[in-house]
Amino acid sequence: MLEINGLNVRLGGTEILRGIRLSVEKGSIVGLVGRNGAGKTTTLRAIMGLVKPNAGTLTFDGVDLMRRAAHERTALGIGYAPEDRRLIPDMTVEENLCVPAWALKAKDVDARLENVYQIIPEARQFGPRRALALSGGQQKLVAIGRALMTGSRLLMLDEPFEGVAPALSKRIAEVIGQLRSAGLTVILSGADLQHAGSVLDVVHRIDRGQMAA
């Protein structure tokens, strides 16, 4: 489904990614592991179109992503949950969930929202609450749900277990496992993905901006 070849990214004069090569099969759950600063987040942001590579190719199900803007990639069914969640604190959880679909002017917002609630029932319970009132782990679940509003084919989760209590880490791993049965392809990054070990199909390691052996 996703093919990355020779991807280079330079930010502020510094080479962040060097010759990244990655192949992700449809329906798989893939881990991208590396210490802080290794290039995990930049790789996901490059796929999403939030940083511009200076070399290489990105192909999603035959579509050249290098020719597509970030919002066009979202329209292809790609969702992204950043490490810092980036929920809008003064909006309710349900409003936060709906924002990506509203931005796309989707006509099936209610159906998308119901799908999220089926996968993450907690999000329905949180619905009327302000995002700021949730714990860090609860916000992570909501961020995953928000990414699901557009990520109907490929879902990318950046550091989904970072700073989350063990009980909620287990719950997040269960949700990720459910995504497989929903037919989604998932990429998740982390310095340590031990909480997701049972659901991962393959793990790729990245170090200093390059894929490690």
TADADA-V120810 format. One line per field, one symbol per residue. phi: phi as a letter, one per 40 degrees, with the letter a starting at -180 (. if undefined). psi: psi as a letter, one per 40 degrees, with the letter a starting at -180 (. if undefined). burial: 1 if it has 24 or more other ideal C-beta (glycine too) atoms within 12 Angstrom, else 0. A space follows every 50 residues. Layout:
phi: ???
psi: ???
burial: ???
//
This chain:
phi: .bbbbgcbbbbfgbccbbgcbabbccgcbbbbbacdgchcccccccccgc bbcbahbbbbfgcccccbcdcccccchbbbbcdcgfccccccdcccccdc ccccfccbdccccccccccbddccccdcccdccccdcccccccccccccb ccbbbbbcfcbcgbcdccccccccccccccccgccbbbbicabccbdcbc cabbbbafgbccc
psi: dhhhhfhhhhhfehhdhhfhhhhhiheihhhhhiihededdddddddeee ihieiiihhhfehhddehiddddddefhihhidedfihdeiidddddedd dddefiefdddddddddddgdddddedeiiddeiiddddddddddddddd gedhhhhhfeehehiddddddddddddddddeeihhhiiidhfddedeeh dihihhhfeihi.
burial: 11110011100000011111010100011111110001111111111111 11100111110000110001001111111111101010001111111111 10010000000110111011011001101010010111111111111111 11111111111101000110111111111100011111111010110011 0011110011100
//
